[in-house]
Each structure stands twice: as structure tokens, then as C-alpha cells.
Amino acid sequence: MSENNVIGIDNSLPWHLSGDLKRFKAITTGHQIVMGRKTYESIGKPLPNRVNFVLTRNSDLKIDGVHVISSLNDISDSDKKTFIIGGGEIYSQLIDSCDELLVTKIHREIHGDAFFPMIDASVWSLVDQSEKLNENDIEFSYLTYRKI
Ligand SMILES: NC(=O)c1ccc[n+]([C@@H]2O[C@H](COP(=O)([O-])OP(=O)(O)OC[C@H]3O[C@@H](n4cnc5c(N)ncnc54)[C@H](OP(=O)(O)O)[C@@H]3O)[C@@H](O)[C@H]2O)c1
């Protein structure tokens, strides 16, 4: 997310950071990922080597290679670690259910229409922060928060 909590615009990402995408792949591969229907549409296909869950209120929706669910209670195979991967609506509803937040912080304000919720400092402790990285003239860092 950007300094002003933007995570998306026009149902796509406002930036392209290949290092961040590679890190996302490395962290989530082999695990379960949960996303909103709009994020799934922006990606356009199931992400390989991960169990893909898509949240929707549309009980008719069927997608090959994806578990379409209407509630987190529908997630099976709870032996696997579960990553909530967006977008804004889903982050807002599920942030309180998470133990850890893995945030890529873009060090500038960006215009957008999808947002990460405010991270409440009385709930979340910043436990790790990478050095500032730079790609395509965009400065960013990786932050890890744990629930207090
Ligand atoms: N920067 C990042 O890390 C990042 C990560 C992911 C996404 N994004 C961006 O975020 C944007 C998309 O976010 P968004 O907030 O617009 O949409 P979203 O959270 O991806 O999906 C919203 C949809 O999820 C379903 N949904 C929401 N709450 C639900 C519930 N309680 N039960 C069942 N289904 C529920 C609904 O689908 P139905 O309408 O089908 O019922 C809703 O329309 C895009 O711009 C995307 O590129 C950014």
C-alpha cells in the first residue's frame, strides 16, 4: 500500500514491482490464499501451486481451479497456512482475524479507489522493517506487524 493506504485503482494494481511480486509468490506458494471476487477478476486465473479461495455473495459463481466460498467458515484443509490477499473490502473485514500483516509500503502518496484499512497501533506492533528498496524509481519497504 501507498502512504495514503491505496492498494488499487480501476481493479488493478497502481504500480508494478517485480521484486514485490516475486516475494508474494515465494511467501504464498504451497499455502492457501483467500481473495475477493474483484481481486480474482483482476488476476484473471487461479494462482498456481496454491489453494485458491474466492469470496463472493453470488451463489451461482463457479470457477475452474478455485474454491468459490461465501464465508471464511467454508475454508477446508485448515492444516495449511492461510493468506488473505485482498482486496480492500476483504482486508477490511478480515484484518481482525489475522495474526500477522505482511505489508509492502510504497513511500509516496498514490491516487486510487481501493484501500488497506488503518493499522491500529494499539492492536498491531511493527516487528520487522526492511531497508528501503527502489525499483522503477519507486521507493518501498517490507513491513511485518504482529498482533499485540
Ligand atoms: N496492492 C495490493 O496488495 C492488492 C491486493 C489485492 C487487490 N488489490 C486491488 O484491490 C482492488 C480490489 O479490491 P476491492 O475492495 O474493490 O474488491 P475485493 O475485496 O477484491 O472483492 C470484493 C468482492 O468480494 C466479495 N465479498 C466481499 N465481502 C464479502 C463477504 N463478507 N462474503 C462474501 N463475499 C464477499 C463480493 O463479491 P461479489 O460482488 O461477487 O458478491 C465483493 O464485490 C483492485 O484494484 C486490486 O488490484 C491490491
The ligand as a MOL file (V3000), in Angstrom:
LIG
                    3D

  0  0  0     0  0            999 V3000
M  V30 BEGIN CTAB
M  V30 COUNTS 48 52 0 0 0
M  V30 BEGIN ATOM
M  V30 1 N -1.9330 -3.7820 -3.5080 0
M  V30 2 C -2.3430 -4.9780 -3.1190 0
M  V30 3 O -1.6730 -5.6580 -2.3440 0
M  V30 4 C -3.6460 -5.5230 -3.6180 0
M  V30 5 C -4.0240 -6.8330 -3.3060 0
M  V30 6 C -5.2470 -7.2950 -3.7790 0
M  V30 7 C -6.0670 -6.4710 -4.5440 0
M  V30 8 N -5.6690 -5.2180 -4.8200 0 CHG=1
M  V30 9 C -6.5300 -4.3080 -5.5750 0
M  V30 10 O -7.7290 -4.1070 -4.8230 0
M  V30 11 C -8.7970 -3.8170 -5.7350 0
M  V30 12 C -9.9430 -4.7710 -5.4830 0
M  V30 13 O -10.4320 -4.5790 -4.1530 0
M  V30 14 P -11.9890 -4.3240 -3.8530 0
M  V30 15 O -12.1110 -3.8480 -2.4540 0
M  V30 16 O -12.5410 -3.4770 -4.9480 0 CHG=-1
M  V30 17 O -12.6330 -5.7800 -4.0620 0
M  V30 18 P -12.2900 -7.2150 -3.3870 0
M  V30 19 O -12.1350 -7.0370 -1.9030 0
M  V30 20 O -11.2110 -7.8890 -4.1450 0
M  V30 21 O -13.6260 -8.0250 -3.7300 0
M  V30 22 C -14.8790 -7.5400 -3.3070 0
M  V30 23 C -15.8990 -8.6250 -3.5620 0
M  V30 24 O -15.7150 -9.6960 -2.6290 0
M  V30 25 C -16.9630 -10.2690 -2.3140 0
M  V30 26 N -17.2090 -10.1030 -0.8700 0
M  V30 27 C -16.8950 -9.0370 -0.0860 0
M  V30 28 N -17.2640 -9.2630 1.1890 0
M  V30 29 C -17.8300 -10.4960 1.2140 0
M  V30 30 C -18.4150 -11.2890 2.2370 0
M  V30 31 N -18.4980 -10.8420 3.5160 0
M  V30 32 N -18.9040 -12.5060 1.9190 0
M  V30 33 C -18.8340 -12.9650 0.6500 0
M  V30 34 N -18.2750 -12.2630 -0.3770 0
M  V30 35 C -17.7840 -11.0350 -0.0950 0
M  V30 36 C -18.0220 -9.5370 -3.1400 0
M  V30 37 O -18.0860 -10.2560 -4.3640 0
M  V30 38 P -19.4640 -10.3250 -5.2210 0
M  V30 39 O -19.6970 -8.9300 -5.7090 0
M  V30 40 O -19.1450 -11.3090 -6.2970 0
M  V30 41 O -20.5210 -10.8040 -4.2520 0
M  V30 42 C -17.3400 -8.1870 -3.3690 0
M  V30 43 O -17.8310 -7.4930 -4.5070 0
M  V30 44 C -8.1950 -3.9290 -7.1310 0
M  V30 45 O -7.7940 -2.6450 -7.5790 0
M  V30 46 C -6.9780 -4.8190 -6.9100 0
M  V30 47 O -5.9940 -4.6350 -7.9090 0
M  V30 48 C -4.4820 -4.7350 -4.3730 0
M  V30 END ATOM
M  V30 BEGIN BOND
M  V30 1 1 1 2
M  V30 2 2 2 3
M  V30 3 1 2 4
M  V30 4 1 4 5
M  V30 5 2 4 48
M  V30 6 2 5 6
M  V30 7 1 6 7
M  V30 8 2 7 8
M  V30 9 1 8 9
M  V30 10 1 8 48
M  V30 11 1 9 10
M  V30 12 1 9 46
M  V30 13 1 10 11
M  V30 14 1 11 12
M  V30 15 1 11 44
M  V30 16 1 12 13
M  V30 17 1 13 14
M  V30 18 2 14 15
M  V30 19 1 14 16
M  V30 20 1 14 17
M  V30 21 1 17 18
M  V30 22 2 18 19
M  V30 23 1 18 20
M  V30 24 1 18 21
M  V30 25 1 21 22
M  V30 26 1 22 23
M  V30 27 1 23 24
M  V30 28 1 23 42
M  V30 29 1 24 25
M  V30 30 1 25 26
M  V30 31 1 25 36
M  V30 32 1 26 27
M  V30 33 1 26 35
M  V30 34 2 27 28
M  V30 35 1 28 29
M  V30 36 1 29 30
M  V30 37 2 29 35
M  V30 38 1 30 31
M  V30 39 2 30 32
M  V30 40 1 32 33
M  V30 41 2 33 34
M  V30 42 1 34 35
M  V30 43 1 36 37
M  V30 44 1 36 42
M  V30 45 1 37 38
M  V30 46 2 38 39
M  V30 47 1 38 40
M  V30 48 1 38 41
M  V30 49 1 42 43
M  V30 50 1 44 45
M  V30 51 1 44 46
M  V30 52 1 46 47
M  V30 END BOND
M  V30 END CTAB
M  END
